[in-house]
C-alpha cells in the first residue's frame, strides 16, 4: 500500500513538538493557544498564534512548501499582528523553515511569558 507524501504540516508539527509546543489543528492552520487550558478543551477561548501557509493550509506537500505565515489573534479570531510573513512564493527547504518557525514561536512564547503547555 503506498504511503501518503509528507505534508509541510507534518514537518512543522514535529518541529513544534521538539519545543514542547502543542497545537489545535484544523485544515487551514495550526493554532497555538496562549492559554494552556484551551489544549484540554480543544476550543480556542483566548489569544492564540495561528500558523499556516498562504493558502491558508497545513496540508500542502513538503516539497512544495513556500514558507509559513505566523500571526497573533485575539480571543474573537481577529488578527492582532503578523509575526512572520514569507517574502517569496518560491519553494523553500521545508525542514529548515519549519525548524526556524518553531524556534520563533517558542521564543515568542518565552519572551511574552505565555505558557507553552
N, C-alpha and C positions, 0 to 999 in steps of 0.2 A: 504494500500500500504506500503510495507516495506521501511524503510529508509536506505540510504547508510551508511555504517560504517564511523565513523570519521577518516579522514586521519591525519597523522603526520603534513602535511602541513596546515590543518585547524587549528590545535592547535598552530603551530608556527605563522601563520598569525595573530591569535588573540593575542598572546603574544607580537608580534612586535607592533601591534596597541596600546597596553597599553602604549608603549613608544612613540607613535606618529609617528612610522616608517611605511611608505608606501612602497609597493613593486611593481615591474613589474614582472608578473608571466608567466612562461611557464611550460610545462610538466616536464622539468628536474630540474628547480630551481626557487628560488625567487631571484630577483636582487634588491638590494637596491642602487639606483643611488646616487652618491655623488654630483651630480648637480641636484637640485630640479626641474629644467626645464624639465628634462627627464621624470618626472612623468606626466607632462602636455601632452607631445607628445607620451608617451608610447614607445619611442625609446631611447635606450642607446647610448649617444654620448660622454660620459665622463667616468671617472673611476667609478667602482661600486663594491659592495660586493655581491658575489653570495653565496647562502645558499642552500645546497641540501644534501641528504644522499649519501651513497657510490655508489648507482646505476648509475647515479645520478637521483633522483626523489624527488618529494614532495607529491606524491600520495600514498605512502605505508600506510598500516593501522597503526593507532596509537599504537595498542597493539604489533606490530612487529618492532617498531622504534628502531634503533641501534645507534642513535646519528647523529648530523649534522656536515657536513664539511662546513667551512666558509672560503672563500678566497677573496682576493682583486685582482681585474682585472683592466688592463689599458683600454683606450678607444677602442682599437682594439681587445679586448677579450682575451688578453694574460695575464696569471697569473703573478701577482707581488709577492705575498706571501700568504701562507696559514696562517690563523689566528687561526683556531681551527680544529683539526682532532681527532675524537674519537679513543680511544686506544683499544676498544674491538668491536667484531662483535656481542656480545650478546645483546639482547634487554635491553633497559633502560626505566626508568619511563619517558614517553613521555612528560607529563605536566611539570615535573621538568626540563627536558633537554631543552624544548622549552623556559621556563621562563629564564633559565640561558643563553641560546644562545641569546635571545632577549636583555637581560640586557647587555651582552657582546658587541653586535652590537651597542647598544645605547651608551655604554661607549666609544667604538672606535670612533663613530661619534662625541661625545662630546669632546674627548681629541685631536682629529685631527682638530677640528674647522670646520668640514664639516657640512653642513645643514642637519637637519633631515627631514624637509619637506619644 
